[in-house]
Structures are given as structure tokens and as C-alpha cells.
Amino acid sequence: MTTRAKTALKIVQPELEQMEAIMQDAAKQAAPMVQRLASHRDRIDLAVKELESERFDLLSRRDLLRRQFEAVEQGLNMHIEDIEATMRLYEGGLNSLPAQQE
């Protein structure tokens, strides 16, 4: 039976420092991507808030216009009813007069 010689693993200090430098460099490269993602999220949040504000403004304007239209319609209906009542008075008054005798 042959025995194999075990090789001793050596960690050399310069190689360890080189690996640490590589890991730190990789971390620095990921940081701008994270910042870019946060920047895009902020822009999207701002756009959503602007759209919500615009929607609220449009809903408010629609409700105001609806109330104004209803007020105009109610005013016109009152005038129409007044005219119809006046016409009924005139027609009723004309019909209630006795026939003219010659």
C-alpha cells in the first residue's frame, strides 16, 4: 500500500490581499447600480404622485362642472315652468271670458 504525501495548503498574504481588493472592487461596481435603481424608483414614485394629483384635479373640475350644469338646468326648468304657468293663466283667462255677443 502506498501512501500519498499530503500537500500543505498555504495562504499567501499577497494573494489574500489581492482577493480582498477584488471583492471590494466588485462591491464598488454594484453600488452605482443600487443607486440607479433607487433613482428610478424615486422618479416612478414622483410620476405616480403627479398622476394622482392630476386625477384629483380632474375629478374636482368634473364635480364642479356637474354642479354648475345642474344649477343651470334647474334655473332653465324654473323659467320653462314659469312660462307654462303663465300660458295656462292666459289660456284659462281667455276661455273663462263669456262669448262676445253681437
C-alpha angles and dihedrals in degrees: 000000000000123000122214121225112243115232116225114232112229124193107205115211097228091053091049091051090047091053091049090051091050091050092049091048090051090051090052091052092053093050095071090050091053090048091049090051091051090048092052091047090052091050092049092048090050092049091049091050091049091051092048090050091049091048091051090049092050092047090051092049091047092052091048092050090047091053091047091050091049090050092050091046091050091049092050091047089053091053092047091050090048091052091048091049090049091049090051090051092051093045092045091048093050092048093048094057114100116250113267114255120214 
